[in-house]
Amino acid sequence: MLRLALDTNVLITARRSRTGASNALLRVADERKCLLVASVPLFLEYEAVLCRAEHLLASHLTRQQVMGFLDYLAGLITPVKLHYLWRPQLGDVADEMVLETAINGRANCIVTFNTRHFEPAIRFGIDVIRPDEAMRRIR
């Protein structure tokens, strides 16, 4: 079973559209066809970004609805303890959280729309793929 670390941009896209691969990933995770991994710092990043005014407006959701979604997401996620920090590997601190979670959580893949940002993940044996590729691998 694939173990996936999701970049925050995948969750933003999943909340904005129910028809795309990002949203489909959450549905297959709910069906236990893949495992999502996240650390506490990464999950806090999810919350901070999803609750930004521009994302609430674009997704037509209230903060309370987003918090409900995050409660649901927390039930899907396999928690990851960060035993080792691998910084610096990437140019963005938020991206570092995704990479560290993927490494410590033994993820097969990082799922993101910014694949170029995560090229160093390959050194750790972690594929960097887009949501549509993740869906193809799951099916």
C-alpha positions, 0 to 999 in steps of 0.5 A: 500500500502506498504511503503518501505525504501530501503537500499543502497545495494538494489539500487546498486543491482538494477543498476547492474542487470535488472533481479533481485528483486531489479530492479523489486522493482523499476519498481513496484514503478514506477507503483505506486504499492508501496511507497518508502520513503527517507530522504535527508540524505539517498538520499545523501547516495544513491548518494555518494555510487552509484557514487563510482568508483567501482560501476560505473565500475560494473554497466557499467554506467557513473556518468552522467547516475547515476545522471539521475537515481537518478533524476528518483528515486527522482520522485518516492520517498515520501520525509521524514522529520526527526523529531526525531533521534533515534540514536544509535540503530544500529552499522553502521551510514549509517544504522541509516539513513535508520532506522530513515527514516523508522521510520519517514516515517512510513515505513512498511518495510526496504528492505535490503540484510543485515537483521541482521543489522536492527534487532532493527527495529522490536521494532518500528513495522518495518519489515526487509525484502529482495527484493524478500520478498518485491516483494511477499508482493506487489503481 
